Amino acid sequence: MNVKELHSMEAIDMSENRFQLAGYLAIANAFLFPLSFVIAIVQGILTGVRFGYQGPIYGPSDLVMLVFTAFGIYILLRFKLYLHEHYNYSGIDSLIHASIWWGVLLQIGSLILRGMILLGWPDSELFGRIGMVVFMSISMLTIGVIDIMIAVKLMKIKDTLSDMMKVFLYITLVAGICEVSILLVPISLILIPVTNVVLAMIFLREKHEVEFV
């Protein structure tokens, strides 16, 4: 093995190690997302039994989702870097940034709306619930469009993508279609942990040949 080959192997190892944390966080997010729903259901039941209140509340599930969002931001930024380094591709950078901002605004908006309902505004609980439904519907429609655009752009370089990247592409496309449809949003929610597992496999298991001049 000559010096050039040794340096190439060292560079590849360093590149792969740089994405290990993102892979582990993606695995964590695959568990955190369903966990937040389980906690939300339990805290809702306990609150209803103890206080007789069935409306929106703050609780541990919100903390879990904040951690999920923070991990997601890091994962998306690393995914952008991964595309740069492994495929020399930056065509979805703006869409990744849009997805990050969507996640942040979704969390902030959801917390604010629930806080307003808890404080008794609007006066009618029905109007508050309608407002939440409208907010979530617009949010799902927005991220659906973003996901579809990401998938369409990745389709243009499909022939250069690895098998796991193609899996990510198709899952993103299906999720986007479900989100835009609104009625199929539950399916897109189920795909969130699946997407994180796929991203973890991309970060932790894939090996690519890198050319060095």
C-alpha positions as CSV (number, residue, x, y, z in Angstrom):
1,M,0.0,0.0,0.0
2,N,1.5,3.3,-1.1
3,V,1.3,6.6,0.8
4,K,-1.4,8.0,-1.4
5,E,-3.7,5.0,-0.8
6,L,-3.0,5.2,3.0
7,H,-3.9,8.9,3.1
8,S,-7.1,8.1,1.1
9,M,-8.2,5.4,3.5
10,E,-7.5,7.7,6.5
11,A,-9.5,10.5,4.9
12,I,-12.4,8.1,4.3
13,D,-12.3,6.9,7.9
14,M,-12.2,10.5,9.2
15,S,-15.2,11.4,6.9
16,E,-17.2,8.4,8.2
17,N,-16.4,9.2,11.8
18,R,-17.7,12.7,11.3
19,F,-21.2,11.4,10.7
20,Q,-21.3,8.8,13.5
21,L,-23.0,11.2,16.0
22,A,-25.7,12.1,13.4
23,G,-26.3,8.4,13.0
24,Y,-26.7,7.7,16.7
25,L,-29.0,10.7,17.1
26,A,-31.1,9.5,14.2
27,I,-31.5,6.2,16.0
28,A,-32.5,8.1,19.2
29,N,-35.0,10.1,17.2
30,A,-36.6,6.9,15.8
31,F,-37.5,6.1,19.5
32,L,-38.1,9.6,20.8
33,F,-40.9,10.4,18.3
34,P,-43.2,7.5,19.2
35,L,-42.2,7.9,22.8
36,S,-43.5,11.4,22.8
37,F,-46.9,10.2,21.6
38,V,-47.1,7.5,24.3
39,I,-46.2,10.1,27.0
40,A,-48.7,12.6,25.6
41,I,-51.5,9.9,25.8
42,V,-50.6,8.9,29.3
43,Q,-50.3,12.5,30.6
44,G,-53.6,13.3,29.0
45,I,-55.3,10.4,30.7
46,L,-53.7,11.1,34.1
47,T,-54.7,14.8,33.8
48,G,-58.3,13.9,32.9
49,V,-58.6,11.4,35.7
50,R,-57.1,13.7,38.4
51,F,-58.3,17.1,37.3
52,G,-61.2,16.3,35.0
53,Y,-59.5,18.4,32.3
54,Q,-59.4,17.1,28.7
55,G,-57.9,20.1,26.9
56,P,-54.3,20.7,25.7
57,I,-51.6,20.7,28.4
58,Y,-47.9,21.1,28.8
59,G,-45.9,18.1,30.0
60,P,-43.0,15.7,29.5
61,S,-44.0,15.0,26.0
62,D,-43.2,18.6,25.0
63,L,-39.7,18.2,26.4
64,V,-39.2,15.0,24.5
65,M,-40.4,16.8,21.3
66,L,-38.0,19.7,21.9
67,V,-35.1,17.2,22.2
68,F,-36.4,15.5,19.0
69,T,-36.4,18.8,17.2
70,A,-32.9,19.7,18.4
71,F,-31.5,16.3,17.3
72,G,-33.4,16.7,14.0
73,I,-31.7,20.0,13.3
74,Y,-28.3,18.5,13.8
75,I,-29.2,15.5,11.7
76,L,-30.4,17.6,8.8
77,L,-27.3,19.8,8.8
78,R,-25.1,16.7,8.8
79,F,-27.2,15.3,6.0
80,K,-26.6,18.4,3.9
81,L,-22.8,18.1,4.6
82,Y,-23.0,14.4,3.7
83,L,-24.5,15.2,0.3
84,H,-21.8,17.8,-0.3
85,E,-19.0,15.4,0.5
86,H,-20.2,12.1,-0.9
87,Y,-22.1,13.3,-3.9
88,N,-20.8,16.9,-4.5
89,Y,-24.5,17.9,-4.4
90,S,-26.0,21.1,-2.9
91,G,-29.3,21.2,-4.9
92,I,-31.5,20.7,-1.8
93,D,-29.6,23.0,0.6
94,S,-32.4,25.6,0.7
95,L,-35.0,22.9,1.2
96,I,-33.1,21.4,4.1
97,H,-32.9,24.9,5.7
98,A,-36.7,25.3,5.0
99,S,-37.3,22.0,6.7
100,I,-35.3,23.1,9.8
101,W,-37.1,26.3,10.1
102,W,-40.4,24.5,9.6
103,G,-39.6,22.2,12.6
104,V,-38.6,25.2,14.8
105,L,-41.7,27.2,13.9
106,L,-44.0,24.1,14.4
107,Q,-42.7,23.7,17.9
108,I,-43.0,27.4,18.8
109,G,-46.4,27.7,17.2
110,S,-47.8,24.6,18.8
111,L,-46.6,25.7,22.3
112,I,-48.0,29.2,21.8
113,L,-51.4,28.0,20.6
114,R,-51.8,25.5,23.4
115,G,-50.8,28.2,25.9
116,M,-53.4,30.6,24.5
117,I,-56.1,27.8,24.9
118,L,-54.9,27.1,28.4
119,L,-55.3,30.8,29.3
120,G,-58.8,30.8,27.9
121,W,-58.3,32.5,24.6
122,P,-60.4,32.3,22.5
123,D,-63.4,32.2,24.8
124,S,-64.8,29.2,23.0
125,E,-62.8,26.0,23.3
126,L,-64.2,24.9,20.0
127,F,-62.6,27.9,18.2
128,G,-59.3,27.1,19.9
129,R,-59.4,23.5,18.7
130,I,-60.4,24.7,15.2
131,G,-57.4,27.1,15.3
132,M,-55.1,24.2,16.2
133,V,-56.5,22.0,13.4
134,V,-56.0,24.8,10.9
135,F,-52.5,25.5,12.1
136,M,-51.5,21.8,11.9
137,S,-53.1,21.4,8.5
138,I,-51.2,24.3,7.1
139,S,-48.0,22.9,8.7
140,M,-48.5,19.5,7.2
141,L,-49.2,20.9,3.8
142,T,-46.1,23.1,3.9
143,I,-43.7,20.3,5.0
144,G,-45.4,18.0,2.4
145,V,-44.5,20.4,-0.4
146,I,-40.9,20.6,0.9
147,D,-40.6,16.8,1.1
148,I,-41.9,16.3,-2.4
149,M,-39.5,19.0,-3.7
150,I,-36.6,17.3,-1.9
151,A,-37.6,13.9,-3.5
152,V,-38.0,15.4,-7.0
153,K,-34.6,17.1,-6.8
154,L,-32.9,13.9,-5.6
155,M,-34.6,12.0,-8.4
156,K,-32.4,14.0,-10.8
157,I,-29.3,12.4,-9.4
158,K,-30.9,9.1,-8.7
159,D,-28.4,7.1,-10.8
160,T,-25.5,8.3,-8.6
161,L,-27.2,7.5,-5.3
162,S,-26.6,4.5,-3.2
163,D,-29.3,2.0,-2.4
164,M,-30.0,3.4,1.0
165,M,-30.2,7.0,-0.4
166,K,-32.7,5.8,-2.9
167,V,-34.8,4.3,0.0
168,F,-34.6,7.7,1.7
169,L,-35.7,9.3,-1.5
170,Y,-38.8,7.1,-2.0
171,I,-39.8,7.4,1.7
172,T,-39.5,11.1,1.6
173,L,-41.7,11.2,-1.6
174,V,-44.4,9.0,0.0
175,A,-44.3,11.0,3.2
176,G,-44.7,14.3,1.3
177,I,-47.7,13.0,-0.7
178,C,-49.3,11.8,2.6
179,E,-48.7,15.2,4.2
180,V,-50.1,17.1,1.3
181,S,-53.2,15.0,1.3
182,I,-53.8,15.9,5.0
183,L,-56.1,12.8,5.4
184,L,-53.0,10.5,5.1
185,V,-50.9,12.4,7.7
186,P,-51.0,9.4,10.1
187,I,-49.1,7.4,7.5
188,S,-46.5,10.2,7.3
189,L,-46.1,10.2,11.1
190,I,-45.4,6.4,11.0
191,L,-42.7,7.0,8.4
192,I,-40.9,9.5,10.6
193,P,-39.1,6.8,12.7
194,V,-38.5,4.8,9.6
195,T,-36.9,7.8,7.9
196,N,-34.6,8.2,10.9
197,V,-33.6,4.6,10.8
198,V,-32.7,4.9,7.1
199,L,-30.7,8.1,7.9
200,A,-28.9,6.2,10.6
201,M,-28.0,3.5,8.2
202,I,-26.8,6.0,5.7
203,F,-24.5,7.7,8.2
204,L,-23.2,4.6,10.0
205,R,-23.1,1.8,7.4
206,E,-22.5,3.2,4.0
207,K,-19.1,3.3,2.5
208,H,-18.2,5.3,-0.6
209,E,-15.1,5.5,-2.8
210,V,-13.6,8.9,-2.7
211,E,-11.3,10.2,-5.4
212,F,-8.3,12.2,-4.3
213,V,-6.2,14.2,-6.7
